[in-house]
Amino acid sequence: MYGFRLREVLEILNRVEPWAGSPLAAYAWYRSQGLPGFGDMTAEQLVTQGHADAVRDYLDAIADGGYA
């Protein structure tokens, strides 16, 4: 179970790092940035609750020119 979440966390961090600017900034975003469409829950909270797919969909929408 933890290995699965670790893969999800790393995948999300790797997707965020290019626009966050560094691995540390990506991790800070993951842990502290509330996501508007999810009641301001963080990516970390969503992944912990088993919703990594929602975070990936959110990142896909941003990458496709959508708004947060």
C-alpha positions as a Markdown table, in Angstrom:
| # | Residue | x | y | z |
|---|---|---|---|---|
| 1 | Met | 0.0 | 0.0 | 0.0 |
| 2 | Tyr | 2.7 | 2.5 | 0.9 |
| 3 | Gly | 4.8 | 1.6 | -2.2 |
| 4 | Phe | 1.8 | 2.4 | -4.3 |
| 5 | Arg | 1.3 | 5.8 | -2.7 |
| 6 | Leu | 5.0 | 6.5 | -3.0 |
| 7 | Arg | 4.9 | 6.0 | -6.7 |
| 8 | Glu | 1.9 | 8.3 | -6.9 |
| 9 | Val | 3.7 | 11.0 | -4.9 |
| 10 | Leu | 6.8 | 10.7 | -7.0 |
| 11 | Glu | 4.8 | 10.9 | -10.2 |
| 12 | Ile | 3.0 | 14.0 | -9.0 |
| 13 | Leu | 6.2 | 15.7 | -7.8 |
| 14 | Asn | 8.0 | 14.9 | -11.1 |
| 15 | Arg | 5.1 | 16.5 | -13.0 |
| 16 | Val | 5.1 | 19.6 | -10.8 |
| 17 | Glu | 8.8 | 20.2 | -10.6 |
| 18 | Pro | 9.3 | 21.8 | -14.1 |
| 19 | Trp | 7.0 | 24.7 | -13.3 |
| 20 | Ala | 7.7 | 24.8 | -9.5 |
| 21 | Gly | 11.4 | 25.3 | -10.3 |
| 22 | Ser | 13.0 | 22.8 | -8.0 |
| 23 | Pro | 12.3 | 19.5 | -6.2 |
| 24 | Leu | 12.0 | 21.4 | -2.9 |
| 25 | Ala | 9.5 | 23.8 | -4.4 |
| 26 | Ala | 7.5 | 21.0 | -5.9 |
| 27 | Tyr | 7.4 | 19.3 | -2.5 |
| 28 | Ala | 6.3 | 22.5 | -0.8 |
| 29 | Trp | 3.5 | 22.8 | -3.4 |
| 30 | Tyr | 2.4 | 19.2 | -2.8 |
| 31 | Arg | 2.3 | 19.7 | 1.0 |
| 32 | Ser | 0.9 | 23.2 | 1.3 |
| 33 | Gln | -1.0 | 24.5 | -1.7 |
| 34 | Gly | -4.7 | 24.1 | -1.4 |
| 35 | Leu | -6.4 | 23.1 | -4.7 |
| 36 | Pro | -9.4 | 25.2 | -5.5 |
| 37 | Gly | -11.6 | 22.5 | -7.0 |
| 38 | Phe | -11.1 | 20.3 | -4.0 |
| 39 | Gly | -12.2 | 22.4 | -1.0 |
| 40 | Asp | -8.6 | 23.7 | -0.8 |
| 41 | Met | -7.3 | 20.3 | 0.2 |
| 42 | Thr | -3.7 | 19.9 | -0.7 |
| 43 | Ala | -2.4 | 17.3 | -3.2 |
| 44 | Glu | -0.9 | 15.5 | -0.2 |
| 45 | Gln | -4.3 | 15.2 | 1.5 |
| 46 | Leu | -5.9 | 14.0 | -1.7 |
| 47 | Val | -3.3 | 11.3 | -2.3 |
| 48 | Thr | -3.5 | 10.2 | 1.4 |
| 49 | Gln | -7.2 | 9.7 | 0.9 |
| 50 | Gly | -6.7 | 7.7 | -2.2 |
| 51 | His | -7.5 | 10.4 | -4.8 |
| 52 | Ala | -4.2 | 10.6 | -6.6 |
| 53 | Asp | -6.1 | 10.2 | -9.9 |
| 54 | Ala | -8.0 | 13.5 | -9.1 |
| 55 | Val | -4.6 | 15.3 | -8.6 |
| 56 | Arg | -3.3 | 13.9 | -11.9 |
| 57 | Asp | -6.5 | 15.0 | -13.7 |
| 58 | Tyr | -6.1 | 18.4 | -12.1 |
| 59 | Leu | -2.5 | 18.6 | -13.4 |
| 60 | Asp | -3.6 | 17.5 | -16.8 |
| 61 | Ala | -6.2 | 20.2 | -17.0 |
| 62 | Ile | -3.6 | 22.8 | -16.0 |
| 63 | Ala | -1.2 | 21.5 | -18.6 |
| 64 | Asp | -4.0 | 21.7 | -21.2 |
| 65 | Gly | -4.4 | 25.4 | -20.5 |
| 66 | Gly | -7.1 | 25.1 | -17.9 |
| 67 | Tyr | -7.3 | 27.2 | -14.8 |
| 68 | Ala | -6.9 | 26.1 | -11.2 |
